[in-house]
Amino acid sequence: MMLSPDQSGLPWGQRDTESLLDTFNVQCGSMPAEPEDGEGKARSVHVPGLSREEKRRRRRATAKYRSAHATRERVRVVAFNVAFAELRKLLPTLPPDKKLSKIEILRLAICYISYLNHVLDV
């Protein structure tokens, strides 16, 4: 038996399922999908009840945070490389301008410090 739209059997006098779902969403207080900004990334939305770790994850997902983190990391790497260059200048090698890797610089520094300790002990 086929029901006419007037006899659809839907509650609250609704005639189609879409309006029924709209009514259900309003009555149940369901939240709409997160809005998106121009870059296609979800905006940060305050949702109560998130754990500290979940809040931290959401904050780290923002473009502003990633950009600031990348800048801090670049500054850290530059300072790290400058420190290796300064250490390299203090180590005797033949030829003096020989390119050394970071691990070679560290190993050579350890040997040189041991040599200097030996010289002081004699």
ABEGO torsion letter per residue (X at the ends): XBBBAAAAGBBGGBABAAAAAAAAAAAAGBBBBBBBBAAGBBBBBBBBGBBAAAAAAAAAABAAAAAAAAAAAAAAAAAAAAAAAAAAAABBBOBAABBBBAAAAAAAAAAAAAAAAAAAAX
